[in-house]
Amino acid sequence: MAMANNKTQCFKCNKKKITFTCEGCLEKFCLMDLTAHQQILNEELNHIINDYGQFKYRINEQKPNSHDLSLINEIYQWEINSIEKIQRKAKECRDIVIKSSQIFLNNIEMKFNNLTEQIK
């Protein structure tokens, strides 16, 4: 056997055996430990795949659906209606202030004119 002379130390069990190099971590393992190492890597990969699936599911859950979009449109319309109501009410208040100011000034002017007439 040509491989019998090529024994190296197994990374896991530290025994001199015929070893195989793991292409991922580049460590040398005997056949039994290489199989266990592959099993561990497969389990870790499965955990990563599961985590990825759960993460992707959560991301997709957060995407707006048609119900969310109708709510957003409803909020947008509410905003527009509210702004229009506020603008109308502000205009009414400005008009009242302007009219009241004019009436007040007209009254003062009339009283001033009356006083002027009385003084003459």
Protein Blocks (a to p, Z undefined) as FASTA:
>chain_A
ZZlmmcccdfklopacdddddfklopacdfklmmmmmmmmmmmmmmmmmmmmmmmmmmmm
mpccfklmmmmmmmmmmmmmmmmmmmmmmmmmmmmmmmmmmmmmmmmmmmmmmmmmmmZZ
